[in-house]
Amino acid sequence: MTAPSVKIPAKSLRWESPVNVEIVDSAAAIRAALEEMGVEFERNRTTRLYTKFAIVIMLPRGAYVFQFKVKGEPPLMIETWATEPSFSSRMTWLSIDGFRATDQERVRQFLELYRRGVAKDPWRFSFGERSRAGYALPEFRQAKKAWASFGFDTSAPRKGG
């Protein structure tokens, strides 16, 4: 008698990056990209906790989150939210949760449509944006690395739309 075969589900992946886009514009670009891809989704609003440094004290904060639950296989959760790393700056984040390694082309297609929707390279932060947030924050390198992981050339200046 043979043992029954057990199917191990594929590992679920998560991608996250700071983006140089205002939160409302980020949510609009997500919606437009998903509609252009023709996927079914539902929108929700929630909050996300993060910390903010004030002098030497960490202050817990809650960020307003735009959630997009993409239906299908696998179901994806796309979120965008804004944090305030300093008193004079805001940093928007974009995350995609629940995809598998085999879904990376679909995720890259979404990211390309998102990039077109915001009409700029979301990983490129201006000198002013970097200075207000804290020029040496690791988030700026994290953004370039995250987008490069999906094949975007984060080293060359953008050429056209």
Stockholm file with secondary structure:
# STOCKHOLM 1.0

chainA/1-161         MTAPSVKIPAKSLRWESPVNVEIVDSAAAIRAALEEMGVEFERNRTTRLYTKFAIVIMLPRGAYVFQFKVKGEPPLMIETWATEPSFSSRMTWLSIDGFRATDQERVRQFLELYRRGVAKDPWRFSFGERSRAGYALPEFRQAKKAWASFGFDTSAPRKGG
#=GR chainA/1-161 SS CCCCCCCCCCCCEEEEEEESSCHHHHHHHHHHHHHHHTCCEEEEEEEEEEEEEETTEEEEEEEEEEEEEECSSSCEEEEEEEEEEETTEEEEEEEEEEECGGGHHHHHHHHHHHHHHHTSCTTCCCHHHHHHHCTTCHHHHHHHHHHHTTTCCCSSCCCCC
#=GC SS_cons         CCCCCCCCCCCCEEEEEEESSCHHHHHHHHHHHHHHHTCCEEEEEEEEEEEEEETTEEEEEEEEEEEEEECSSSCEEEEEEEEEEETTEEEEEEEEEEECGGGHHHHHHHHHHHHHHHTSCTTCCCHHHHHHHCTTCHHHHHHHHHHHTTTCCCSSCCCCC
//
